[in-house]
Amino acid sequence: MKVTQGKPLQGLRGRGAEPHNILRHELMGLRTEVEDSSNSDVKGLCGIVVDETRNMLVIENERGKEKKIPKTGNIFVFELNGEVRVRVKGDMLVSRPEDRIKK
């Protein structure tokens, strides 16, 4: 993952996020990479999660451009605390963020 510009939101750099609780954690502010996708245009996209809806992650890439990526059909790798990388099937993330966090 080589995101040079764009910084995680202050206070949300994966603090409290662990591999075992990533599905229940706030994703905004985490660095991510689209590791695999049925859409070759987004495969390999790296950046910071800047927004999340029920079905989409909005990722700001290294050029500062926001890309809306569907959760379904993609595999994401999230970087936690700058050290740990966690692979997550996007299908497991499909739900409103506030509902997923409550589970």
C-alpha positions as CSV (number, residue, x, y, z in Angstrom):
1,M,0.0,0.0,0.0
2,K,1.7,3.2,-1.0
3,V,-0.5,6.2,-0.2
4,T,1.7,9.2,0.0
5,Q,-0.8,12.0,0.2
6,G,-4.1,12.0,2.1
7,K,-3.8,11.4,5.8
8,P,-6.1,9.4,8.1
9,L,-8.6,11.5,10.0
10,Q,-7.1,12.5,13.4
11,G,-8.1,10.1,16.1
12,L,-9.3,7.4,13.7
13,R,-6.1,5.7,12.7
14,G,-7.4,2.3,13.6
15,R,-7.2,3.0,17.3
16,G,-9.3,0.3,19.0
17,A,-9.5,-1.7,15.8
18,E,-8.1,-5.2,16.0
19,P,-8.3,-8.0,13.5
20,H,-10.9,-9.8,15.5
21,N,-13.3,-6.7,15.7
22,I,-12.7,-5.1,12.3
23,L,-16.3,-5.9,11.2
24,R,-17.7,-3.9,14.2
25,H,-15.2,-1.0,13.9
26,E,-15.5,2.4,12.3
27,L,-13.8,2.2,8.9
28,M,-13.6,5.9,8.2
29,G,-10.0,7.1,8.5
30,L,-8.5,3.7,7.8
31,R,-6.1,3.1,5.0
32,T,-7.4,0.4,2.6
33,E,-6.6,-1.3,-0.6
34,V,-8.9,-3.1,-3.0
35,E,-7.1,-6.3,-3.2
36,D,-9.4,-8.2,-5.5
37,S,-12.4,-7.1,-7.5
38,S,-14.5,-8.2,-10.4
39,N,-14.0,-4.6,-11.8
40,S,-10.4,-4.4,-13.0
41,D,-10.6,-0.5,-12.8
42,V,-10.7,-0.6,-9.0
43,K,-8.4,-3.5,-8.3
44,G,-5.3,-2.2,-6.5
45,L,-6.9,1.1,-5.6
46,C,-5.3,2.4,-2.4
47,G,-6.4,5.3,-0.1
48,I,-8.2,6.4,3.0
49,V,-11.8,5.6,3.7
50,V,-13.5,9.0,3.9
51,D,-17.2,7.9,3.8
52,E,-19.3,4.8,4.1
53,T,-22.8,3.9,3.1
54,R,-24.8,0.7,3.3
55,N,-23.3,-0.6,0.0
56,M,-20.3,1.6,-0.7
57,L,-17.0,2.7,0.6
58,V,-15.7,6.1,-0.5
59,I,-11.9,6.0,-0.8
60,E,-9.8,9.1,-1.3
61,N,-6.8,8.0,-3.5
62,E,-3.3,9.4,-3.4
63,R,-4.2,12.2,-5.8
64,G,-7.0,13.4,-3.5
65,K,-9.8,12.1,-5.8
66,E,-12.7,10.2,-4.2
67,K,-13.8,6.9,-5.6
68,K,-17.0,5.1,-4.7
69,I,-16.4,1.4,-4.4
70,P,-19.2,-1.1,-3.9
71,K,-18.6,-3.4,-0.9
72,T,-20.2,-6.4,-2.6
73,G,-17.8,-8.3,-4.9
74,N,-14.6,-6.8,-3.6
75,I,-12.0,-7.8,-1.2
76,F,-10.4,-5.0,0.9
77,V,-7.3,-5.0,3.0
78,F,-7.4,-2.5,5.9
79,E,-4.3,-1.2,7.7
80,L,-4.7,-1.0,11.4
81,N,-2.3,1.2,13.4
82,G,0.1,1.3,10.5
83,E,1.2,-2.2,11.3
84,V,-1.4,-4.9,10.9
85,R,-3.2,-5.6,7.6
86,V,-6.6,-7.3,7.7
87,R,-8.3,-8.9,4.6
88,V,-12.1,-8.5,4.6
89,K,-14.7,-9.7,2.0
90,G,-16.7,-6.6,1.2
91,D,-19.9,-8.7,1.3
92,M,-19.3,-9.0,5.1
93,L,-19.4,-5.2,5.4
94,V,-22.8,-4.7,3.7
95,S,-25.0,-2.9,6.1
96,R,-25.4,0.6,7.4
97,P,-22.3,1.6,9.3
98,E,-24.2,2.5,12.4
99,D,-26.0,-0.9,12.4
100,R,-22.8,-2.9,11.7
101,I,-21.0,-1.2,14.6
102,K,-23.9,-2.1,17.0
103,K,-23.9,-5.8,16.3
